[in-house]
Amino acid sequence: LFNKGQTGEAIRQFQEALRLQPDLVQARISLGNALGKAGQINEAIGQFQEAIRRNPDYAESHYYLGKALDMAGQNTEAIRQFQEALRLKPEYALAHKHLGVILARTGQVDEAIHQFQKALRLKPDDAEACFSLGNALATKGQLVEAVHQFQEALRLKPDYAEARNNFAYLGAEHVKAVVARGNTLAGQGKYAEAIQFYRAVLKTQPDEVGVLNNFAWLLAACPDAAFRDGPEAVRLATRACELTGYAQPLLIGTLAAAQAEAGDFPAAIASAERAAALADSLHQEPVAARNRELLQFYRQGQPFHEKATKDEHKTTDGPR
C-alpha cells in the first residue's frame, strides 16, 4: 500500500501490526517512514525513537531517526544518529551518504567528502552520492574532480537534471581555469610544467577542446625545440577540430601549425587557407589575418615557432 502511494491506509495497517506485536521493529520503522511521507514528522520521530528504545542496537532505527531529524532541521542530533548507525554497522553506505549531506550543509566539507567517498566505495552505483561528492569538491575548488563526479552521476542516471546542470556550469568554469593555468605556465616559460599539466588534465578530460588546442599549439610552436612534437600536435589539434566539426577557424589554424611542425607543408597550407577563409566568412578578421601571415612560413617550407611566449592561437577561456 505504501509503495502504491496509499499512505493513509498503509499507516493504519502498520499501526494494526504494532497493536498485535509491539516489538516488531521493522513495522515501527515502516510506520515512521509512512508518517514522514504524510508530513507527520514529529510522529515519525516518535516511532523511530520507540524502535530504538525497544532495540538500541538496530542500526536502521538510528539511520531513519537521523533522516527524520534532518527533515525537522535538527542537524546536530541527526549527525549523532547517523554516527551511531555507523558505529553499529560501519559498512552502511546510506548512512555514510546522508551523514555527508548534513556535514556538507553545516560547513564540514572535508569530513563530508570523506563520508561520500566511503559511501561510494561501498555502493559505487549511487548517483546521488556522486552528485553530492561533486558538490562538496566544487566547494573546495577541486573542479576537475567535481566535474568527473557529475559525469559519473549522469552515467549512472542519465536523466539526473541537477547533475546535468552542475556539470554544464562547472564544466565551463573548469575549462576556463584549466586553460588559464596552462597559459600561465607556458607564458612563464615553464614548458615542461605546462606539458605535464595538460597531460594530467587530458587523462581525466580527454575531450576538452580548449586544452587540446593549447597543448597542440605549444607542441607545434614552442620557442624551445626540446619541447616540440609535431606528430602529437597534429593528433591533438585534429581531435579538437573533429570535436567541433571543423567549424572553428582558430582550431584549424592550430592544426595547420602542427602539420607544418610535422613536416607536412601541403596539408599545413590547405589547413591555413581553410582557416582564413572560414574566419572571413565568420567575420573573425584577426584570425583570418593571422593565418594568412602563417601561410607565408608554410609556403616557404618553414614551420612557425614563437619568439615570445604568447600568441593569438592560444585560447584564453576555452574554444572560440
Solvent accessible surface area in square Angstrom, and as a share of the most:
residue,aa,sasa,rsa
1,L,90,0.45
2,F,58,0.24
3,N,148,0.76
4,K,162,0.69
5,G,50,0.48
6,Q,88,0.39
7,T,22,0.13
8,G,39,0.37
9,E,57,0.26
10,A,3,0.02
11,I,17,0.09
12,R,141,0.51
13,Q,94,0.42
14,F,47,0.20
15,Q,89,0.40
16,E,70,0.31
17,A,31,0.24
18,L,14,0.07
19,R,165,0.60
20,L,122,0.61
21,Q,98,0.44
22,P,62,0.39
23,D,92,0.48
24,L,66,0.33
25,V,21,0.12
26,Q,102,0.45
27,A,9,0.07
28,R,22,0.08
29,I,5,0.03
30,S,34,0.22
31,L,4,0.02
32,G,0,0.00
33,N,48,0.24
34,A,0,0.00
35,L,10,0.05
36,G,14,0.13
37,K,136,0.58
38,A,50,0.39
39,G,54,0.52
40,Q,73,0.32
41,I,34,0.17
42,N,116,0.60
43,E,89,0.40
44,A,1,0.01
45,I,15,0.08
46,G,33,0.32
47,Q,41,0.18
48,F,5,0.02
49,Q,93,0.41
50,E,42,0.19
51,A,0,0.00
52,I,27,0.14
53,R,160,0.58
54,R,87,0.32
55,N,57,0.29
56,P,76,0.48
57,D,102,0.53
58,Y,57,0.22
59,A,7,0.05
60,E,36,0.16
61,S,0,0.00
62,H,12,0.05
63,Y,4,0.02
64,Y,54,0.21
65,L,5,0.03
66,G,0,0.00
67,K,69,0.29
68,A,5,0.04
69,L,5,0.03
70,D,31,0.16
71,M,124,0.55
72,A,42,0.33
73,G,54,0.52
74,Q,82,0.37
75,N,45,0.23
76,T,117,0.68
77,E,55,0.25
78,A,0,0.00
79,I,24,0.12
80,R,134,0.49
81,Q,8,0.04
82,F,1,0.00
83,Q,93,0.41
84,E,42,0.19
85,A,0,0.00
86,L,19,0.10
87,R,155,0.57
88,L,48,0.24
89,K,81,0.34
90,P,91,0.57
91,E,130,0.58
92,Y,17,0.07
93,A,16,0.13
94,L,66,0.33
95,A,0,0.00
96,H,11,0.05
97,K,13,0.06
98,H,41,0.18
99,L,4,0.02
100,G,0,0.00
101,V,48,0.28
102,I,1,0.00
103,L,7,0.03
104,A,34,0.27
105,R,129,0.47
106,T,55,0.32
107,G,56,0.54
108,Q,84,0.37
109,V,21,0.12
110,D,92,0.48
111,E,72,0.32
112,A,0,0.00
113,I,17,0.08
114,H,75,0.34
115,Q,13,0.06
116,F,2,0.01
117,Q,72,0.32
118,K,64,0.27
119,A,2,0.02
120,L,25,0.12
121,R,160,0.58
122,L,70,0.35
123,K,85,0.36
124,P,91,0.57
125,D,90,0.46
126,D,14,0.07
127,A,11,0.09
128,E,86,0.39
129,A,0,0.00
130,C,2,0.01
131,F,33,0.14
132,S,20,0.13
133,L,6,0.03
134,G,0,0.00
135,N,55,0.28
136,A,3,0.03
137,L,11,0.05
138,A,27,0.21
139,T,99,0.58
140,K,90,0.38
141,G,52,0.50
142,Q,69,0.31
143,L,37,0.18
144,V,41,0.24
145,E,82,0.37
146,A,0,0.00
147,V,1,0.01
148,H,86,0.38
149,Q,28,0.12
150,F,0,0.00
151,Q,69,0.31
152,E,41,0.18
153,A,0,0.00
154,L,19,0.10
155,R,160,0.59
156,L,48,0.24
157,K,81,0.34
158,P,91,0.57
159,D,115,0.60
160,Y,17,0.07
161,A,60,0.46
162,E,96,0.43
163,A,0,0.00
164,R,122,0.45
165,N,99,0.51
166,N,44,0.22
167,F,60,0.25
168,A,65,0.50
169,Y,141,0.53
170,L,18,0.09
171,G,14,0.13
172,A,52,0.40
173,E,55,0.25
174,H,1,0.01
175,V,18,0.11
176,K,93,0.39
177,A,51,0.39
178,V,6,0.04
179,V,0,0.00
180,A,48,0.37
181,R,116,0.42
182,G,0,0.00
183,N,31,0.16
184,T,61,0.36
185,L,6,0.03
186,A,3,0.02
187,G,36,0.35
188,Q,106,0.47
189,G,34,0.32
190,K,89,0.38
191,Y,25,0.09
192,A,58,0.45
193,E,85,0.38
194,A,0,0.00
195,I,21,0.11
196,Q,130,0.58
197,F,51,0.21
198,Y,3,0.01
199,R,108,0.39
200,A,59,0.45
201,V,8,0.05
202,L,22,0.11
203,K,177,0.75
204,T,69,0.40
205,Q,9,0.04
206,P,81,0.51
207,D,69,0.36
208,E,23,0.10
209,V,21,0.12
210,G,0,0.00
211,V,0,0.00
212,L,5,0.03
213,N,1,0.01
214,N,2,0.01
215,F,2,0.01
216,A,0,0.00
217,W,0,0.00
218,L,3,0.02
219,L,3,0.01
220,A,0,0.00
221,A,0,0.00
222,C,0,0.00
223,P,49,0.31
224,D,57,0.29
225,A,66,0.51
226,A,87,0.68
227,F,59,0.25
228,R,52,0.19
229,D,57,0.29
230,G,4,0.04
231,P,98,0.62
232,E,28,0.12
233,A,0,0.00
234,V,39,0.22
235,R,143,0.52
236,L,2,0.01
237,A,1,0.01
238,T,36,0.21
239,R,92,0.34
240,A,1,0.00
241,C,0,0.00
242,E,90,0.41
243,L,66,0.33
244,T,29,0.17
245,G,56,0.54
246,Y,62,0.23
247,A,58,0.45
248,Q,40,0.18
249,P,1,0.01
250,L,5,0.02
251,L,1,0.00
252,I,2,0.01
253,G,0,0.00
254,T,1,0.00
255,L,9,0.04
256,A,0,0.00
257,A,2,0.01
258,A,0,0.00
259,Q,26,0.12
260,A,1,0.01
261,E,42,0.19
262,A,47,0.36
263,G,47,0.45
264,D,67,0.35
265,F,44,0.18
266,P,102,0.64
267,A,28,0.22
268,A,0,0.00
269,I,43,0.22
270,A,59,0.46
271,S,13,0.08
272,A,0,0.00
273,E,76,0.34
274,R,124,0.45
275,A,0,0.00
276,A,3,0.02
277,A,63,0.49
278,L,46,0.23
279,A,0,0.00
280,D,61,0.31
281,S,74,0.48
282,L,84,0.42
283,H,145,0.65
284,Q,54,0.24
285,E,106,0.47
286,P,100,0.63
287,V,28,0.16
288,A,1,0.01
289,A,51,0.39
290,R,39,0.14
291,N,1,0.00
292,R,108,0.39
293,E,94,0.42
294,L,1,0.00
295,L,8,0.04
296,Q,92,0.41
297,F,76,0.32
298,Y,2,0.01
299,R,126,0.46
300,Q,124,0.55
301,G,40,0.38
302,Q,86,0.38
303,P,41,0.26
304,F,25,0.10
305,H,52,0.23
306,E,10,0.05
307,K,197,0.83
308,A,62,0.48
309,T,43,0.25
310,K,168,0.71
311,D,14,0.07
312,E,107,0.48
313,H,3,0.01
314,K,17,0.07
315,T,0,0.00
316,T,75,0.44
317,D,79,0.41
318,G,1,0.01
319,P,53,0.33
320,R,128,0.47
